Amino acid sequence: MSKYQRKVLLSTSAGIALENMDIMFLAFSLSSMIATFHISGTQAGMIATITNLGMLVGGIFFGLMADKYGRVKVFSQTVLLFSIASLLMFFASNIYLVYLFRFIAGIGAGGEYGACMSLISESFSKKQIGRASSIAGIGAQVGAALAAILAAVVIPWLGWKMLYVIGVLPVLMVLVIRRGLKEPEDFQKTRATGKTTKLSHLFETKHLAWQTIGLSIMVTVQIAGYFGLMNWLPSIMQAQLGLSVSGSSLWMVSTIVGMSLGMLTFGIIMDKLGPRTAFTIFLLCSSLSVFLLVMAHSQWSLVAAAVVVGYFINGMYGGYGAIISSLYPTEIRATANNFIMNLGRAVGGFSSIVIGFLMDHYNLTAVIIFLSSIYLVSLLVLMTITGVKELKISLQE
């Protein structure tokens, strides 16, 4: 691995970590927000949904900017925007200001993924993309772990609003890490040709249109499962097992460890056997493993279940960036990544509302059946996307 490739991995991992840390603060502050603003589970679920809608807006805008002006150039803008919005959370005096500030934070966060995954795709060989994308994706879990640790310390001591203020501090570190990073040669060559970047390019043919829609459905399921579990299960476990914020934070850390291990494994399987085989294995196991959460009736059994569930449900995360970057050309790559990922986030974000409704009116078993079913839907969609099947050959060339 070259010095430039190491800097790319460090820069992308750090940005994704910071983005996810900020987003995951919601998981740990949600129960406190409900108590502060006296809102229902459905209203609380709207916070994550609105954040994801902001990500769709920011993803499209910054994706087009990244394809037109450069992946590196959008980095500092996206990081600063969602960090400022997070800082504003300290001044949120009602739920409507929370909605506004999280929407703005989403706009900034939405631009990170596409630029990061495009930069990785253009800096590594095809045989390395799976592992490189998965390593960068682990940055998200590092950010989530940092969020869990900070929440356990800050919320009981200073309250949930200070959690968002403290979360702004790592921004300086990310900006320093990215200093001096240059655009990849692949992007510079494509930019020199003067090829245009338009969102409509994602739907130019029937084959391309279904590929974009199909991948968006799969990402929707990925986001629905991930954010649904990560946003709600701390609150669920506090109620079901009587855990404190610190106790549920420890549960989250175990989930994150499982996710990181899953990503590493998924990247290796994808590079060796192809994306279709890797996704098939992990989607099937995700559908089955979520039932372990219903069977957990003690803190230790819950930790074990969390590791297994986390391993499968989010092991696929980096893989989406790898296959999207491989299926779309350089001039539309960041836009494709951001559009598909953030459309999935916007739609999948409604899972927080669905889970909030199911928890208000039913129980945890209903939530698990819902999650298990959507992973099977994603598997069916995967089988219809011919481009993913063909990638097994092209990625091994």
Stockholm file with secondary structure:
# STOCKHOLM 1.0

chainA/1-397         MSKYQRKVLLSTSAGIALENMDIMFLAFSLSSMIATFHISGTQAGMIATITNLGMLVGGIFFGLMADKYGRVKVFSQTVLLFSIASLLMFFASNIYLVYLFRFIAGIGAGGEYGACMSLISESFSKKQIGRASSIAGIGAQVGAALAAILAAVVIPWLGWKMLYVIGVLPVLMVLVIRRGLKEPEDFQKTRATGKTTKLSHLFETKHLAWQTIGLSIMVTVQIAGYFGLMNWLPSIMQAQLGLSVSGSSLWMVSTIVGMSLGMLTFGIIMDKLGPRTAFTIFLLCSSLSVFLLVMAHSQWSLVAAAVVVGYFINGMYGGYGAIISSLYPTEIRATANNFIMNLGRAVGGFSSIVIGFLMDHYNLTAVIIFLSSIYLVSLLVLMTITGVKELKISLQE
#=GR chainA/1-397 SS CCHHHHHHHHHHHHHHHHHHHHHHHHHHHHHHHHHHHTCCHHHHHHHHHHHHHHHHHHHHHHHHHHHHHCHHHHHHHHHHHHHHHHHHGGGCCSHHHHHHHHHHHHHHHTTHHHHHHHHHHTTSCTTTHHHHHHHHHHHHHHHHHHHHHHHHHHHHHHCHHHHHHHTTTTHHHHHHHTTTCCCCHHHHHHHHHTCCCCGGGGGSSHHHHHHHHHHHHHHHHHHHHHHHHHHHHHHHHHHHSCCCHHHHHHHHHHHHHHHHHHHHHHHHHHHHHCHHHHHHHHHHHHHHHTTHHHHCCSHHHHHHHHHHHHHHHTTTHHHHHHHHHHHSCGGGHHHHHHHHHHHHHHHHTTHHHHHHHHHHHSCHHHHHHHHHHHHHHHHHHHTTCHHHHHHHHHTTC
#=GC SS_cons         CCHHHHHHHHHHHHHHHHHHHHHHHHHHHHHHHHHHHTCCHHHHHHHHHHHHHHHHHHHHHHHHHHHHHCHHHHHHHHHHHHHHHHHHGGGCCSHHHHHHHHHHHHHHHTTHHHHHHHHHHTTSCTTTHHHHHHHHHHHHHHHHHHHHHHHHHHHHHHCHHHHHHHTTTTHHHHHHHTTTCCCCHHHHHHHHHTCCCCGGGGGSSHHHHHHHHHHHHHHHHHHHHHHHHHHHHHHHHHHHSCCCHHHHHHHHHHHHHHHHHHHHHHHHHHHHHCHHHHHHHHHHHHHHHTTHHHHCCSHHHHHHHHHHHHHHHTTTHHHHHHHHHHHSCGGGHHHHHHHHHHHHHHHHTTHHHHHHHHHHHSCHHHHHHHHHHHHHHHHHHHTTCHHHHHHHHHTTC
//
